[in-house]
Amino acid sequence: MKKTSLKFKIADIFFIAMMIIPIVFGIILKVLTTPASEGISITGARVYFTIPLPIQDLPVTESQVNSALVLIVILFFCLFITHGMTEKIDLKRQHFAEMIVEKVDSLVNENMGEYFKGFSPFIIAILALSAFSSLLTLFGLYPPTSDINIVGGWAVLVFVLITYYKMKCGPINYLKSFTQPVALLTPINLISEVATPVSMAFRHYGNVLSGTVISVLLGSALGGVSSKLLGWLPGFLADIPLFQVGIPAVLSIYFDVFSGCLQAFIFAMLTMMYVAGAFDIETYEKKKARKSAKNKS
C-alpha cells in the first residue's frame, strides 16, 4: 500500500488531531474552572475534585490531569512519527524518529555503558515527559513540573532503580557500601542515600517553578511601567501595555522553553549517572561467575 493512500492520510490526521485535542481540552478546562481574580495570582495546582478513600482522600489536581494530557500527546506523537515505517526510508518523519533513537542510544551508551543499552526507552520517556510538561506554560496551562508531588514521584522511581542495581550485587555488598571508604562515614553515606531523590526532585521543581514566578512578576511589573509612563496620554492610549508587548515573549523563550528543556536533560543525565554509578559491574560479574561455578559443581 502506498504511503499516500487515503487510509494513510486519515490515520495521520487522526494522530495529529489527538495531539491537539488534549491541549485544547486542558485550555478549556482551565478557562471554565479558573475563578476571576485581579492583580498577580501565583497559586499551586488547582484541586478539581477529591475521591474519598478509607485511609486518606485522593485529590485529583491540575498537575495530575495535565500529566495525563501530556502522556496522551506523547503517545500520539510517537504513533505519528512511527506511522508508515519501512526498511527503506520513504518519509522524513522516519529520519527524525531514527535520529532520536540513535542520539538517545548514543547518550545512554556514553554515560551508562553497554550493560545499560536497554535503558534508552526509559531515558527518552523521562526527557519527553519532563520537557513536554514544562512546555505546557506556552499554552497558559499549569506545568506538572511545577508540582513537587509529580517530580518527587519521578525521583522516587529513580531511587528505586538505584537501590535495585545496588542490590544486584547482593544485600551484603549493599550494606557494605555505606561503610566506604571508612566505617566512620556511615551516617553521612546514609544521609547521602536519602538525599539523592530529594535533591533531584527539588532541583527540577525549583528551577521550573522559579521561572514561572519570575515570568509572572516581570510581566506584572512591565504592565505597571507602561501605566506609569503612558498614563498621562488621553483615552485608550493610556491603557496600551507597551512594555508587555514582546518582552514577556522573550522571557518565555528562556524560562519556558530553554530552561524547561534544560531541566529535563539534567534530570535524565542525573538518572543515568546515579543508576550507572550504583551498579558495580565487576562485583556483579564475579558473583555470577561464583554462582555458575557452584551450580556446575
RAMOWO-V391891 format. One record per residue. N is the residue number from 1. RES is the residue in one small letter. NEAR is the number of other C-alpha atoms within 10 Angstrom. Layout:
# RAMOWO-V391891
N_RES_NEAR, N_RES_NEAR
This chain:
# RAMOWO-V391891
1_m_7, 2_k_8, 3_k_13, 4_t_9, 5_s_9, 6_l_10, 7_k_12, 8_f_15, 9_k_12, 10_i_11, 11_a_14, 12_d_18, 13_i_13, 14_f_14, 15_f_20, 16_i_16, 17_a_13, 18_m_18, 19_m_21, 20_i_14, 21_i_14, 22_p_18, 23_i_19, 24_v_13, 25_f_13, 26_g_21, 27_i_16, 28_i_11, 29_l_15, 30_k_16, 31_v_13, 32_l_9, 33_t_11, 34_t_9, 35_p_7, 36_a_6, 37_s_7, 38_e_5, 39_g_6, 40_i_11, 41_s_10, 42_i_10, 43_t_8, 44_g_13, 45_a_17, 46_r_15, 47_v_14, 48_y_13, 49_f_11, 50_t_11, 51_i_9, 52_p_10, 53_l_8, 54_p_6, 55_i_6, 56_q_8, 57_d_10, 58_l_12, 59_p_14, 60_v_15, 61_t_17, 62_e_23, 63_s_24, 64_q_18, 65_v_17, 66_n_22, 67_s_22, 68_a_15, 69_l_21, 70_v_26, 71_l_19, 72_i_18, 73_v_23, 74_i_18, 75_l_14, 76_f_19, 77_f_16, 78_c_13, 79_l_15, 80_f_21, 81_i_19, 82_t_17, 83_h_17, 84_g_18, 85_m_15, 86_t_10, 87_e_5, 88_k_7, 89_i_12, 90_d_12, 91_l_15, 92_k_9, 93_r_16, 94_q_19, 95_h_14, 96_f_13, 97_a_15, 98_e_14, 99_m_12, 100_i_13, 101_v_14, 102_e_13, 103_k_13, 104_v_19, 105_d_20, 106_s_15, 107_l_17, 108_v_26, 109_n_18, 110_e_12, 111_n_15, 112_m_21, 113_g_13, 114_e_11, 115_y_11, 116_f_15, 117_k_16, 118_g_12, 119_f_15, 120_s_20, 121_p_14, 122_f_12, 123_i_21, 124_i_19, 125_a_14, 126_i_18, 127_l_22, 128_a_19, 129_l_19, 130_s_27, 131_a_24, 132_f_23, 133_s_26, 134_s_29, 135_l_24, 136_l_24, 137_t_18, 138_l_14, 139_f_12, 140_g_12, 141_l_20, 142_y_27, 143_p_28, 144_p_31, 145_t_30, 146_s_23, 147_d_22, 148_i_17, 149_n_15, 150_i_16, 151_v_23, 152_g_20, 153_g_13, 154_w_18, 155_a_22, 156_v_16, 157_l_13, 158_v_21, 159_f_20, 160_v_13, 161_l_17, 162_i_23, 163_t_16, 164_y_16, 165_y_19, 166_k_23, 167_m_18, 168_k_17, 169_c_21, 170_g_14, 171_p_11, 172_i_9, 173_n_15, 174_y_17, 175_l_13, 176_k_12, 177_s_17, 178_f_20, 179_t_16, 180_q_12, 181_p_11, 182_v_9, 183_a_12, 184_l_11, 185_l_12, 186_t_17, 187_p_12, 188_i_11, 189_n_17, 190_l_13, 191_i_11, 192_s_14, 193_e_15, 194_v_11, 195_a_12, 196_t_17, 197_p_23, 198_v_16, 199_s_14, 200_m_21, 201_a_23, 202_f_16, 203_r_15, 204_h_24, 205_y_21, 206_g_15, 207_n_17, 208_v_25, 209_l_21, 210_s_13, 211_g_18, 212_t_20, 213_v_15, 214_i_13, 215_s_19, 216_v_17, 217_l_14, 218_l_15, 219_g_20, 220_s_16, 221_a_15, 222_l_19, 223_g_18, 224_g_16, 225_v_16, 226_s_18, 227_s_19, 228_k_11, 229_l_12, 230_l_16, 231_g_16, 232_w_10, 233_l_12, 234_p_9, 235_g_9, 236_f_8, 237_l_13, 238_a_16, 239_d_14, 240_i_16, 241_p_15, 242_l_17, 243_f_17, 244_q_18, 245_v_13, 246_g_10, 247_i_13, 248_p_16, 249_a_15, 250_v_11, 251_l_17, 252_s_20, 253_i_13, 254_y_14, 255_f_25, 256_d_24, 257_v_18, 258_f_16, 259_s_19, 260_g_28, 261_c_22, 262_l_19, 263_q_21, 264_a_23, 265_f_19, 266_i_16, 267_f_23, 268_a_21, 269_m_17, 270_l_15, 271_t_25, 272_m_25, 273_m_15, 274_y_17, 275_v_20, 276_a_21, 277_g_15, 278_a_20, 279_f_19, 280_d_15, 281_i_16, 282_e_10, 283_t_14, 284_y_18, 285_e_12, 286_k_12, 287_k_15, 288_k_13, 289_a_12, 290_r_12, 291_k_12, 292_s_11, 293_a_10, 294_k_9, 295_n_8, 296_k_7, 297_s_6
